[in-house]
């Protein structure tokens, strides 16, 4: 079976919400997630790694990017990784907004 891209979406966050872009790309083979790339990009928070503040992907094993630091994650379950990603970028935005929108 060929690999099929099943999710390709991104959305921009308003300046009031903290700015940046959240990106989801997911591919599957025969109904199972085969590859994914999740990223929160915000050049105001981090300039390196093309602005990727936070990201998860499995290009070379399941791993997490955080402001240039790459570490393995303890699960290969896409649903768990997606949930972690969503929780983390929301917390990052809240912290950024608390610091910059006083």
SULWOLIN-V538418 format. One record per helix or strand. SS is the DSSP state (H for helix, E for strand). FROM is the first residue (numbers start at 0). LEN is the number of residues. If there is no record, write none. Layout:
ss = (SS SS)
from = (FROM FROM)
len = (LEN LEN)
//
This chain:
ss = (E E E H E E E H)
from = (3 20 31 48 51 62 68 77)
len = (9 9 10 3 6 4 4 23)
//
